[in-house]
Amino acid sequence: MSEKKMTAYDRVKLARAADRTNIMEYIEALFEDFLELHGDRLYRDDPSIVGGIATFHGIPVTIIGQRKGRTTEENIRFNFGMTSPEGYRKARRLMEQAEKFGRPIITFIDTPGAYPGIEAESNGQSNAIAENLAVMSRLKVPIIAIVTGEGSSGGALALGVADRVWMLENAVYSILSPEGFASIIWKDASRAAEASTVMKITAGELKELELIDGVIPEGNRSFPILDSLLVETLEKLRKQSGAELANARFRKFRRIDGLFDGKRGE
């Protein structure tokens, strides 16, 4: 399929493809000495969130991201990448640990949204997401977020309050799925392709709208390009003080808010 003929919904389907590169492959290709950590220290471990410590070109870093499956068995185990409150609490625990030890944080976002089940809501789903947003907004270590597949709803944003937000060129980032949007706006989920166009959810569109910081090409060069970007960006961010990082991150998201209310936030 040529670039010119690809629609927004074509990219949605590519973002959801079962054979899409997953977080474990990114970890294997880009990092060394990865040690996975488990549990939220409150209830249980959520396997839809992968988190741990690794080294990147000799720098200790914390890695956190969502995991989907490629088989029916894996999808059931990882809940199709839909994270529960325990997963977001695990992520928050690792972020706070990263700040304690001065480790940059790199997140990989790939989720159709936070799990909406009754148990998740009973265990504080909305609160867990809100706490992640609050914690990430004030962390004093560098944070880089990469949307590698689907980035839907608060389930994605809970890992996305970062100094730099990048997307793979065939990833999507949105307030909810196109099917959900079409169901709410037009009462017709079959209009998902039309919704994808209206929503402006592709990497190119979001870069043009200044909602993300960069688009990473896909293909054989993806890993080397991402590796170089991480090296360059971490070098710049690590030169800033913790207060400078937190203040700049706050201004970044206030500016995004200003894009939609007719003024630039400060």
DOBA-81057 format. One record per residue: x, z, y of N, C-alpha, C, O, CB in turn; residue in three letters. Coordinates in steps of 0.2 Angstrom, whole numbers, plus 5000, padded with zeros to 4 digits. Glycine has a CB too. Layout:
N
XZYXZYXZYXZYXZYALA ...
END
This chain:
266
500450004994500050005000500450005006500950045007499550065000MET 500349955011500849955016500650005021500050035022500749885020SER 501150025026501050075031500450055035500050095037501650085035GLU 500449995038499849975042499149975039498749995043500049905045LYS 499149965033498449975030498250035028497650045026498449925024LYS 498650085028498550155026498050185030498150185036499150195025MET 497550215028497050255032497250325031497650345027496350245030THR 496850365036496950445035496750465028497150515026496550475041ALA 496250445026496050465019496450445014496550485008495350445018TYR 496850385014497350365010497850425009498150445004497650305011ASP 498050445015498550505015498350565013498750605010498850515023ARG 497650585014497350645010497450635003497650685000496650645012VAL 497350575000497350574993498150574991498250604985497050504991LYS 498550544994499250554993499550624993499850654989499750514997LEU 499250664998499450734999499150774993499450824992499150765006ALA 498650754990498350794984498650774978498450804973497650784985ARG 499050714977499250694971499550744967499950784969499750634972ALA 499450744960499650794956500450784955500750834953499350784949ALA 500750724956501450714955501850724961502450714961501550654952ASP 501550754966501850764973502350814972502350864968501350784978ARG 502950814975503450854975503250924977502850934982504050834980THR 503350974973503151044974503651094976504251074976502851074967ASN 503451154977503951204980504551214976505151224978503651264982ILE 504451214969505051234965505551174965506151184964504751244958MET 505351114966505751054967506151054973506751044973505450994966GLU 505851084979506151084985506751144984507251134987505651104991TYR 506551194981507051254980507651234976508151244978506651314977ILE 507451194971508051174967508451124970509151124969507751144960GLU 508251084974508551024978508951054984509551024985508150974980ALA 508751104987508951124994509351184994509751204998508451124999LEU 509251234989509451304990509851324984509751284978508851344991PHE 510251374984510551404979510451474977510151504982511351394980GLU 510551494971510451564970509751594971509651654973510951604973ASP 509251554970508551584971508351634967508451634961508051524971PHE 508151694970507851744966507151764968507051784974508351814967LEU 506651744964505951754965505751834965505951864961505551714960GLU 505351854970505151924971504351914970504051874971505351954977LEU 504151974967503451974965503052034968503352084969503351974957HIS 502352024969501952084970501852094978502252084982502152134967GLY 501252124979501152144986501152214987501052244993500352124988ASP 501452254982501552324982500852364983500852424986502052344987ARG 500352334982499652364983499152354977498852404975499352344989LEU 499152294975498652274970498952234964498952254958498052234973TYR 499152174965499452134960499852074963499952064969498852104956ARG 500152034958500551974960500151914960499751904955501151964956ASP 500151874965499751814965500251754964500651744969499351804972ASP 500251724958500651664957500651604961501051564961500651654950PRO 500051604965500051544969500451544975500651494979499251534972SER 500751604976501351604982501951614978502051664974501151664987ILE 502451574980503151584977503551614983503551584989503451514975VAL 503951664982504351694987504951724985504951754979503951744991GLY 505451724988506051754986506651744991506551714997506251724979GLY 507251754988507851754992508351694989508351694983508251824992ILE 508651664994509151614991509651604997509651635002508751544990ALA 510151554995510651545000510551465002510451424998511351554998THR 510651455008510651385011511351375015511451395020510051375015PHE 511751335012512351315015512751385016513051395022512351275021HIS 512651435012513051495013512651545017512851605017513651485016GLY 512051525019511651575023511151605019510751565016511351535030ILE 511051675019510451705015509851685019509751695025510551775015PRO 509351665015508651645018508151675014508251685008508651565019VAL 507551675017506951695013506551635013506351605018506551755016THR 506251615007505851565005505151585003505151624999506151515000ILE 504651555006503951575004503551505004503651465009503651625009ILE 503151504999502751444999502151444994502151484990503151374998GLY 501751394995501151384990501351344984501751294985500551364993GLN 501051354978501151324972500551294969500051334968501651364967ARG 500551234968499951204964500251184957500851184956499651144968LYS 499751164953499951144946499851074945499551034949499551184941GLY 500151044940500150974938499750964932499450914930500850944937ARG 499551014928499151014922498551064923498551104928499551034916THR 498051054919497451094920497651174919497451214922496951074914THR 498151184914498351254913498751284919498551334921498851254907GLU 499151244922499551264928499051274934499151324937500051214930GLU 498551224935498151234940497651294940497551334945497651174940ASN 497451314934497151374933497551434934497351484937496851384925ILE 498151434932498651494933498751504940498851554943499351474929ARG 498851444944499051454951498451444956498451434962499551394953PHE 497851444953497251444956497151384961496951384966497151504960ASN 497451324959497451264962497751264969497551234974496751234963PHE 498251314970498551324976498151364981498351364987498751264979GLY 497551394979497151434984497351504983497251534978496451424982MET 497651534989497951594989497451654990497051644994498551604994THR 497551704986497151764987497451814992498051804994497051804980SER 497151864994497451914999498051944996498551955000496951975000PRO 498151954990498751984987499351934988499951954990498651994980GLU 499251874988499751824990499951824997500551824998499551754988GLY 499451835001499651835008500051905010500451905014499051825013TYR 499851955007500152015008500852015005501352045008499752075004ARG 500951984999501651974997502051935002502651955003501651934990LYS 501751885004502151845009502351885015502851875018501751785012ALA 501851925018502051965023502552015022503052025026501352005026ARG 502552045016503052095014503752055014504252095016502952115007ARG 503751995011504451965011504651945018505251945020504351905007LEU 504151925023504351915030504651975033505151965037503751885033MET 504352035032504552095035505252115032505652135036504052145034GLU 505352105026505952115023506552065026507052085027505952105015GLN 506352005027506851955030507051975037507651975038506451885030ALA 506552005041506752025047507252085047507752095050506152045051GLU 507052135042507452195041508252175040508652205042507252235035LYS 508352125036509052105034509252045038509852015036509052085027PHE 508852015043509151965047509151895044509551855045509751985050GLY 508651885039508651815036508151775039507651795040508551825028ARG 508351705040507851655042507351645037507551655031508251595044PRO 506751625039506251615034506051545034505951515040505551655036ILE 505951515028505751445028505151445023505151465018506351405025ILE 504551415026503951415022503751345020503951295024503351445026THR 503451335014503251275012502451275011502251315007503651255005PHE 502151235015501351245015501051185011501251125012501151235022ILE 500651205006500351155002499751184999499751214993500751124996ASP 499151185002498551225000497951195002497851165008498551295002THR 497351184998496751165000496351215004495851205007496351144995PRO 496651275005496351325009496451395005496551394999495651315010GLY 496351445008496351515005495751515000495251485001496251575010ALA 495851554995495351564990494751594993494751654996495551604984TYR 494151564992493551594995493051634991492451644992493151534998PRO 493351654985492951694980492751764982492951794987493251694974GLY 492251794979491951854981492451914980492551954985491351874976ILE 492851904975493451954974493951954980494152004983493751954968GLU 494051894982494551884988494251914994494651944998494751814988ALA 493651904995493351925001493352005001493452035006492651895002GLU 493152034995493052104994493752134995493852194998492852124988SER 494352104994494952124994495352115001495952125002495452104989ASN 494952085006495152085012495552015014496052015017495652135014GLY 495251965012495551895013495651885020496251865022495151845010GLN 495151885024495251875032495751915035496051895039494551875035SER 495751985033496152025036496852015034497352015038496052105034ASN 497051995028497651975026497951915029498551915031497651965018ALA 497551865030497751805034497851825042498451805044497251755034ILE 497451865045497551885051498151925052498551915057496951925054ALA 498351975048498952015048499551965048500051975051498952065043GLU 499551915043500151865043500251835050500751825052499951815038ASN 499651815053499751775059500051825065500451805068499051755062LEU 499851885065500051935069500851955068501251955073499651995069ALA 500951955062501651975060502151915062502651925065501751995052VAL 501951855060502351795061502451785068503051765070502051735058MET 501951805072502051795080502551835083502851815088501351805083SER 502751895080503251935083503851945079504351985081502852005084ARG 503951915074504551915070505151895074505151845078504551875063LEU 505751925073506351915077506851875073507451885075506651975080LYS 506651835068507151795065506851725065506251715066507251815057VAL 507251675064507051605064506551595059506651615053507651555064PRO 506051555060505551535055505451455056505351435061504851575057ILE 505451425050505351355050504751345044504851365039505951315048ILE 504251305046503751295042503651215040503751175045503051315045ALA 503551195034503551125032502951115028502851145023504251105028ILE 502551075031501851055027502050995022502250945024501351035032VAL 502051015016502250965011501750925008501850865005502750995006THR 501150945008500550915005499950925009499850905015500450934998GLY 499450965006498850985010499051045014499351095012498250995006GLU 498851045020498851105024498151125027498051105033499451105030GLY 497751155024497051165026496851235028497051285024496551145020SER 496551245034496251305036496751365037497351355037495751325031SER 496451425037496851485038497351495032497851525033496451545039GLY 497151465027497651475021498251445022498751465019497251445015GLY 498351385026498951355028499251395034499851405034498851285029ALA 498851405039499051435045499451505044499851525048498551445050LEU 499251535039499551605037500251595036500551655036499151635031ALA 500551535034501251525033501551485039502051465038501351495026LEU 501151465044501251415048501451435056501551385060500751365049GLY 501451495057501651515064502451525064502751575063501351585066VAL 502751465066503451455066503751425072503351405076503551415060ALA 504351435072504751405078504751335078504751295083505451435078ASP 504751305072504751235071504251225065504251255060505451205069ARG 503751175066503351155061503451075060503351035064502551165063VAL 503651065053503750995052503250975046502951015043504450985049TRP 503050905046502650885040502950825037503350785040501950865043MET 502850815030503050755027502550705029502050715031502950765019LEU 502850645029502450585032501750575029501250555032502850525032GLU 501650595023501050585019500650655018500150655014501150555013ASN 500850705022500550765022499950765027499950725031501050825023ALA 499450815026498950825031498850895033499050945029498250795028VAL 498650905039498650975042497950985046497850945050499250995046TYR 497551025044496851025047496551095046496751135043496450975043SER 495951095050495551155050495151175044495051225042495151155056ILE 495051115040494751125034494751055030495051005034493951145034LEU 494551045024494550985021494150935024493650945027494450985013SER 494250865023493850815026493150815023492650805026494050745025PRO 493050835017492450845013492050905016491450895017492550855006GLU 492350955018492051015021491850995028491251015030492551075021GLY 492250965032492050935038491450895038490950905042492650905042PHE 491450845034490850795033490250835031489650815033491050745028ALA 490250885027489750925025489450965030488850975031489850975019SER 489850995035489651035040489350995046488751005048490151075043ILE 489650935048489450895054488950855052488450845056490050865056ILE 488950815046488450765045488050785039487650745037488850695043TRP 488150835035487750855029487850805024487450795020487050865031LYS 488450775024488550725019489350725017489750695021488350655021ASP 489550755012490250755010490550685008491150675008490350805004ALA 490050635006490350575005490650535011490950485010489750535002SER 490550565016490850535022491550565024491750565030490450545028ARG 491850585019492550615020493050575023493450595027492750645013ALA 493050505021493550465023493450455031493950455035493450395020ALA 492850445033492650445040492850505044493150505049491850435041GLU 492750565041492950625044493750635044493950665049492750685039ALA 494050605040494850605040495050575046495550595049495150575034SER 494750515048494950485054494750525060495150525065494550415054THR 494150555061493950585066494350645068494450665073493150605066VAL 494550685062494950745063495650745065495850795068494950775056MET 495950685065496650675067497050725063497350775066496750695075LYS 497150715057497550765052498150735050498550775046497050785047ILE 498350675051498950645048499550675052499550695058498950575048THR 500150665049500750685052500950655059501050685064501350675048ALA 500850585059500950545065500450565070500750565076500850475063GLY 499850575069499350595074499550665077499450675083498650595071GLU 499750705073499850775075500450785079500550825084499850825069LEU 500950735077501550735081501450705088501650735093502150695078LYS 501050655089500850625095500450675099500450675105500450565094GLU 500050725096499650775100500050835101499850875104499050795095LEU 500650835099501150885100500950955097501151005099501250905108GLU 500650945091500451005087500951015082500951075079499750995084LEU 501350975080501950985076502550965079502550925084501850955069ILE 503150975076503850965079504150905076504650875080504251025079ASP 503950885071504350825068503950805061503650835058505050845066GLY 504150735060503850705053504450685049504950655051503450645055VAL 504450705043504950695038504750635034504250635030505150755034ILE 505150575034505050525029505050545022505350585020505550465031PRO 504650505018504650515011504950465007505150415010503850525008GLU 505150485001505550434997506250464995506250524995505650365001GLY 506650424993507350444990507750484995508150524993507750384988ASN 507650475002508050505007507650575009507950605014508150465013ARG 507150595007506750655009507250715009507250755014506150665005SER 507550725003507950785002508550785007508650835010508150794995PHE 508950735007509450735012509250745019509650775023509850675011PRO 508750715021508550715028508250785030508450815035507950665029ILE 507950815025507650885026508250935026508250985030507150905021LEU 508750925022509350965022509750965028509851015031509850945016ASP 509850905031510150895038509750925043510050965048510250825039SER 509050915043508650945048508751025048508751055053507950925048LEU 508651055042508751125042509451155044509451205048508651145034LEU 509951115042510551135045510651135052510851185055511151095042VAL 510451085055510451075062510051125066510251155071510251005064GLU 509351135063508951175067509051245066509051285071508251165064THR 509251275060509451345059510051355063510151415066509651355052LEU 510551315064511151325068510951345076511151385079511651265068GLU 510451305078510151315085509751375085509851415090509751255087LYS 509351385081508851445081509251515080509151565083508351445076LEU 509751515076510151575075510651595081510851655081510651565069ARG 510651555085511051565091510651605096510951635101511351505095LYS 509951605095509551645100509451715098509451735092508851605100GLN 509351755102509151825101508451835098508051785098509251875107SER 508351895095507651905092507151895097506651875096507651965088GLY 507251925103506751925108506651855111506051835112506951975114ALA 507151815111507051745113506651705108506251665110507751715114GLU 506751715102506451685097505651705097505251655097506751695090LEU 505551765097504851785097504451765104503951745103504751865097ALA 504851765109504451745116504351675116503851645118504951765122ASN 504851635113504751565113504251545108503851495110505451525111ALA 504151575103503651565098502951575101502451535100503751605091ARG 502951635104502251645108502051595113501551575113502351715111PHE 502551575117502451525122502251455118501751415121503051505126ARG 502551445113502351375109501651375107501351325108502851375103LYS 501351425104500751425102500251435108499651415107500651485097PHE 500451475113499951475119499951405122499451385125500251525124ARG 500451365122500451295125499951255120499551215123501151265125ARG 499951265114499551225110498851245111498351205112499651245102ILE 498651305112498051335114497851295121497251275122497951405115ASP 498251295125498151255132497951185131497651155136498751265136GLY 498251155126498051085125497351075124497051015125498451055119LEU 496951125122496251115120495751145125495151135125496151145113PHE 496051185130495551215135495751185142495551215147495651285135ASP 496151135142496251095148496751125153496851095158495651095152GLY 497151175150497751195154498351215149498151215143497551255158LYS 498851215151499451235147499551315147499651345152500151205150ARG 499551345141499651415141500351435142500751395141499351435134GLY 500351495145501051515146501151585142501751615143501151535154GLU 
END
